């Protein structure tokens, strides 16, 4: 699990799955959004830019 720099979103990776799950921590109840990443084979680490935009 990875939080972005201001902890407003939680990103969940899944080993061996071509998807990334995102939870907006500012909205209640929490909802999970699934983002397909078909070229991703491992999905283990997430890195955020200094400006928190990418």
Jmol script that loads the backbone (N, CA, C; Angstrom):
load data "model"
ATOM      1  N   UNK A   1       0.852  -1.171   0.000  1.00  0.00           N
ATOM      2  CA  UNK A   1       0.000   0.000   0.000  1.00  0.00           C
ATOM      3  C   UNK A   1       0.896   1.231   0.000  1.00  0.00           C
ATOM      4  N   UNK A   2       0.491   2.236  -0.764  1.00  0.00           N
ATOM      5  CA  UNK A   2       1.267   3.467  -0.865  1.00  0.00           C
ATOM      6  C   UNK A   2       0.318   4.656  -0.782  1.00  0.00           C
ATOM      7  N   UNK A   3       0.653   5.639   0.039  1.00  0.00           N
ATOM      8  CA  UNK A   3      -0.082   6.908   0.084  1.00  0.00           C
ATOM      9  C   UNK A   3       0.649   7.920  -0.782  1.00  0.00           C
ATOM     10  N   UNK A   4      -0.107   8.826  -1.424  1.00  0.00           N
ATOM     11  CA  UNK A   4       0.563   9.919  -2.114  1.00  0.00           C
ATOM     12  C   UNK A   4       1.133  10.874  -1.063  1.00  0.00           C
ATOM     13  N   UNK A   5       1.835  11.897  -1.490  1.00  0.00           N
ATOM     14  CA  UNK A   5       2.581  12.749  -0.549  1.00  0.00           C
ATOM     15  C   UNK A   5       1.710  13.467   0.480  1.00  0.00           C
ATOM     16  N   UNK A   6       0.470  13.792   0.137  1.00  0.00           N
ATOM     17  CA  UNK A   6      -0.392  14.463   1.118  1.00  0.00           C
ATOM     18  C   UNK A   6      -1.422  13.509   1.744  1.00  0.00           C
ATOM     19  N   UNK A   7      -1.250  12.223   1.513  1.00  0.00           N
ATOM     20  CA  UNK A   7      -2.075  11.160   2.103  1.00  0.00           C
ATOM     21  C   UNK A   7      -3.561  11.285   1.779  1.00  0.00           C
ATOM     22  N   UNK A   8      -3.881  11.853   0.617  1.00  0.00           N
ATOM     23  CA  UNK A   8      -5.289  11.952   0.222  1.00  0.00           C
ATOM     24  C   UNK A   8      -5.733  10.768  -0.619  1.00  0.00           C
ATOM     25  N   UNK A   9      -4.760  10.000  -1.139  1.00  0.00           N
ATOM     26  CA  UNK A   9      -5.088   8.819  -1.931  1.00  0.00           C
ATOM     27  C   UNK A   9      -4.205   7.653  -1.514  1.00  0.00           C
ATOM     28  N   UNK A  10      -4.816   6.488  -1.508  1.00  0.00           N
ATOM     29  CA  UNK A  10      -4.117   5.253  -1.197  1.00  0.00           C
ATOM     30  C   UNK A  10      -4.067   4.411  -2.462  1.00  0.00           C
ATOM     31  N   UNK A  11      -2.885   3.932  -2.798  1.00  0.00           N
ATOM     32  CA  UNK A  11      -2.692   3.133  -4.004  1.00  0.00           C
ATOM     33  C   UNK A  11      -2.343   1.713  -3.593  1.00  0.00           C
ATOM     34  N   UNK A  12      -3.048   0.752  -4.175  1.00  0.00           N
ATOM     35  CA  UNK A  12      -2.817  -0.654  -3.870  1.00  0.00           C
ATOM     36  C   UNK A  12      -2.329  -1.357  -5.121  1.00  0.00           C
ATOM     37  N   UNK A  13      -1.178  -2.001  -5.015  1.00  0.00           N
ATOM     38  CA  UNK A  13      -0.649  -2.769  -6.127  1.00  0.00           C
ATOM     39  C   UNK A  13      -0.943  -4.235  -5.878  1.00  0.00           C
ATOM     40  N   UNK A  14      -0.854  -5.024  -6.938  1.00  0.00           N
ATOM     41  CA  UNK A  14      -1.083  -6.455  -6.813  1.00  0.00           C
ATOM     42  C   UNK A  14      -0.055  -7.184  -7.661  1.00  0.00           C
ATOM     43  N   UNK A  15       0.752  -7.991  -7.017  1.00  0.00           N
ATOM     44  CA  UNK A  15       1.769  -8.737  -7.749  1.00  0.00           C
ATOM     45  C   UNK A  15       1.106  -9.661  -8.762  1.00  0.00           C
ATOM     46  N   UNK A  16       1.580  -9.578 -10.000  1.00  0.00           N
ATOM     47  CA  UNK A  16       1.063 -10.438 -11.049  1.00  0.00           C
ATOM     48  C   UNK A  16      -0.279 -10.021 -11.619  1.00  0.00           C
ATOM     49  N   UNK A  17      -0.814  -8.886 -11.210  1.00  0.00           N
ATOM     50  CA  UNK A  17      -2.095  -8.398 -11.711  1.00  0.00           C
ATOM     51  C   UNK A  17      -1.876  -7.116 -12.500  1.00  0.00           C
ATOM     52  N   UNK A  18      -2.474  -6.991 -13.673  1.00  0.00           N
ATOM     53  CA  UNK A  18      -2.283  -5.792 -14.504  1.00  0.00           C
ATOM     54  C   UNK A  18      -3.236  -4.657 -14.114  1.00  0.00           C
ATOM     55  N   UNK A  19      -3.259  -4.299 -12.828  1.00  0.00           N
ATOM     56  CA  UNK A  19      -4.156  -3.237 -12.368  1.00  0.00           C
ATOM     57  C   UNK A  19      -3.578  -2.534 -11.150  1.00  0.00           C
ATOM     58  N   UNK A  20      -4.067  -1.333 -10.926  1.00  0.00           N
ATOM     59  CA  UNK A  20      -3.709  -0.526  -9.770  1.00  0.00           C
ATOM     60  C   UNK A  20      -5.024  -0.057  -9.162  1.00  0.00           C
ATOM     61  N   UNK A  21      -5.176  -0.227  -7.880  1.00  0.00           N
ATOM     62  CA  UNK A  21      -6.403   0.213  -7.206  1.00  0.00           C
ATOM     63  C   UNK A  21      -6.116   1.501  -6.448  1.00  0.00           C
ATOM     64  N   UNK A  22      -7.055   2.441  -6.533  1.00  0.00           N
ATOM     65  CA  UNK A  22      -6.877   3.752  -5.916  1.00  0.00           C
ATOM     66  C   UNK A  22      -8.079   4.039  -5.023  1.00  0.00           C
ATOM     67  N   UNK A  23      -7.809   4.486  -3.798  1.00  0.00           N
ATOM     68  CA  UNK A  23      -8.863   4.872  -2.862  1.00  0.00           C
ATOM     69  C   UNK A  23      -8.672   6.344  -2.523  1.00  0.00           C
ATOM     70  N   UNK A  24      -9.699   7.153  -2.777  1.00  0.00           N
ATOM     71  CA  UNK A  24      -9.679   8.575  -2.413  1.00  0.00           C
ATOM     72  C   UNK A  24     -10.021   8.662  -0.935  1.00  0.00           C
ATOM     73  N   UNK A  25      -9.049   9.028  -0.115  1.00  0.00           N
ATOM     74  CA  UNK A  25      -9.223   9.058   1.333  1.00  0.00           C
ATOM     75  C   UNK A  25     -10.011  10.272   1.818  1.00  0.00           C
ATOM     76  N   UNK A  26     -10.359  11.191   0.919  1.00  0.00           N
ATOM     77  CA  UNK A  26     -11.112  12.382   1.319  1.00  0.00           C
ATOM     78  C   UNK A  26     -12.615  12.179   1.198  1.00  0.00           C
ATOM     79  N   UNK A  27     -13.051  11.077   0.613  1.00  0.00           N
ATOM     80  CA  UNK A  27     -14.474  10.823   0.415  1.00  0.00           C
ATOM     81  C   UNK A  27     -14.925   9.649   1.276  1.00  0.00           C
ATOM     82  N   UNK A  28     -16.104   9.793   1.873  1.00  0.00           N
ATOM     83  CA  UNK A  28     -16.670   8.721   2.693  1.00  0.00           C
ATOM     84  C   UNK A  28     -18.044   8.386   2.180  1.00  0.00           C
ATOM     85  N   UNK A  29     -18.457   7.169   2.024  1.00  0.00           N
ATOM     86  CA  UNK A  29     -17.619   5.996   2.256  1.00  0.00           C
ATOM     87  C   UNK A  29     -16.550   5.867   1.181  1.00  0.00           C
ATOM     88  N   UNK A  30     -15.462   5.191   1.541  1.00  0.00           N
ATOM     89  CA  UNK A  30     -14.371   4.993   0.595  1.00  0.00           C
ATOM     90  C   UNK A  30     -14.844   4.145  -0.578  1.00  0.00           C
ATOM     91  N   UNK A  31     -14.352   4.473  -1.753  1.00  0.00           N
ATOM     92  CA  UNK A  31     -14.650   3.706  -2.950  1.00  0.00           C
ATOM     93  C   UNK A  31     -13.334   3.362  -3.641  1.00  0.00           C
ATOM     94  N   UNK A  32     -13.292   2.177  -4.186  1.00  0.00           N
ATOM     95  CA  UNK A  32     -12.081   1.717  -4.869  1.00  0.00           C
ATOM     96  C   UNK A  32     -12.246   1.908  -6.366  1.00  0.00           C
ATOM     97  N   UNK A  33     -11.270   2.564  -6.983  1.00  0.00           N
ATOM     98  CA  UNK A  33     -11.236   2.728  -8.433  1.00  0.00           C
ATOM     99  C   UNK A  33     -10.119   1.825  -8.961  1.00  0.00           C
ATOM    100  N   UNK A  34     -10.424   1.044  -9.977  1.00  0.00           N
ATOM    101  CA  UNK A  34      -9.429   0.149 -10.557  1.00  0.00           C
ATOM    102  C   UNK A  34      -8.919   0.751 -11.861  1.00  0.00           C
ATOM    103  N   UNK A  35      -7.596   0.871 -11.963  1.00  0.00           N
ATOM    104  CA  UNK A  35      -6.950   1.391 -13.168  1.00  0.00           C
ATOM    105  C   UNK A  35      -6.212   0.236 -13.828  1.00  0.00           C
ATOM    106  N   UNK A  36      -6.562  -0.048 -15.064  1.00  0.00           N
ATOM    107  CA  UNK A  36      -5.880  -1.096 -15.810  1.00  0.00           C
ATOM    108  C   UNK A  36      -4.497  -0.615 -16.237  1.00  0.00           C
ATOM    109  N   UNK A  37      -3.504  -1.446 -16.028  1.00  0.00           N
ATOM    110  CA  UNK A  37      -2.138  -1.184 -16.479  1.00  0.00           C
ATOM    111  C   UNK A  37      -1.647  -2.457 -17.181  1.00  0.00           C
ATOM    112  N   UNK A  38      -2.138  -2.690 -18.398  1.00  0.00           N
ATOM    113  CA  UNK A  38      -1.896  -3.963 -19.082  1.00  0.00           C
ATOM    114  C   UNK A  38      -0.427  -4.281 -19.360  1.00  0.00           C
ATOM    115  N   UNK A  39       0.437  -3.287 -19.456  1.00  0.00           N
ATOM    116  CA  UNK A  39       1.852  -3.547 -19.727  1.00  0.00           C
ATOM    117  C   UNK A  39       2.660  -3.800 -18.464  1.00  0.00           C
ATOM    118  N   UNK A  40       2.023  -3.723 -17.314  1.00  0.00           N
ATOM    119  CA  UNK A  40       2.714  -3.923 -16.042  1.00  0.00           C
ATOM    120  C   UNK A  40       2.686  -5.412 -15.686  1.00  0.00           C
ATOM    121  N   UNK A  41       3.860  -5.981 -15.432  1.00  0.00           N
ATOM    122  CA  UNK A  41       3.935  -7.400 -15.125  1.00  0.00           C
ATOM    123  C   UNK A  41       4.108  -7.688 -13.640  1.00  0.00           C
ATOM    124  N   UNK A  42       4.597  -6.731 -12.869  1.00  0.00           N
ATOM    125  CA  UNK A  42       4.860  -6.995 -11.459  1.00  0.00           C
ATOM    126  C   UNK A  42       3.998  -6.129 -10.544  1.00  0.00           C
ATOM    127  N   UNK A  43       3.979  -4.799 -10.723  1.00  0.00           N
ATOM    128  CA  UNK A  43       3.154  -3.914  -9.894  1.00  0.00           C
ATOM    129  C   UNK A  43       3.528  -3.926  -8.436  1.00  0.00           C
ATOM    130  N   UNK A  44       4.801  -3.707  -8.142  1.00  0.00           N
ATOM    131  CA  UNK A  44       5.249  -3.824  -6.769  1.00  0.00           C
ATOM    132  C   UNK A  44       5.524  -2.485  -6.084  1.00  0.00           C
ATOM    133  N   UNK A  45       6.067  -1.500  -6.787  1.00  0.00           N
ATOM    134  CA  UNK A  45       6.459  -0.232  -6.177  1.00  0.00           C
ATOM    135  C   UNK A  45       5.765   0.940  -6.860  1.00  0.00           C
ATOM    136  N   UNK A  46       5.552   2.010  -6.089  1.00  0.00           N
ATOM    137  CA  UNK A  46       4.958   3.238  -6.612  1.00  0.00           C
ATOM    138  C   UNK A  46       5.846   4.395  -6.182  1.00  0.00           C
ATOM    139  N   UNK A  47       6.101   5.329  -7.104  1.00  0.00           N
ATOM    140  CA  UNK A  47       6.907   6.506  -6.820  1.00  0.00           C
ATOM    141  C   UNK A  47       6.094   7.732  -7.212  1.00  0.00           C
ATOM    142  N   UNK A  48       6.110   8.767  -6.368  1.00  0.00           N
ATOM    143  CA  UNK A  48       5.359   9.985  -6.622  1.00  0.00           C
ATOM    144  C   UNK A  48       6.305  11.149  -6.891  1.00  0.00           C
ATOM    145  N   UNK A  49       5.897  12.032  -7.806  1.00  0.00           N
ATOM    146  CA  UNK A  49       6.716  13.206  -8.111  1.00  0.00           C
ATOM    147  C   UNK A  49       6.673  14.185  -6.935  1.00  0.00           C
ATOM    148  N   UNK A  50       7.632  15.078  -6.894  1.00  0.00           N
ATOM    149  CA  UNK A  50       7.699  16.059  -5.800  1.00  0.00           C
ATOM    150  C   UNK A  50       6.450  16.933  -5.729  1.00  0.00           C
ATOM    151  N   UNK A  51       5.838  17.249  -6.882  1.00  0.00           N
ATOM    152  CA  UNK A  51       4.644  18.106  -6.888  1.00  0.00           C
ATOM    153  C   UNK A  51       3.352  17.324  -6.672  1.00  0.00           C
ATOM    154  N   UNK A  52       3.453  16.006  -6.469  1.00  0.00           N
ATOM    155  CA  UNK A  52       2.303  15.144  -6.171  1.00  0.00           C
ATOM    156  C   UNK A  52       1.310  15.032  -7.314  1.00  0.00           C
ATOM    157  N   UNK A  53       1.744  15.351  -8.545  1.00  0.00           N
ATOM    158  CA  UNK A  53       0.836  15.302  -9.691  1.00  0.00           C
ATOM    159  C   UNK A  53       0.990  14.020 -10.512  1.00  0.00           C
ATOM    160  N   UNK A  54       2.162  13.413 -10.448  1.00  0.00           N
ATOM    161  CA  UNK A  54       2.380  12.172 -11.194  1.00  0.00           C
ATOM    162  C   UNK A  54       3.082  11.142 -10.325  1.00  0.00           C
TER     163      UNK A  54
END
end "model"
wireframe off; spacefill off
backbone 0.3
color backbone group
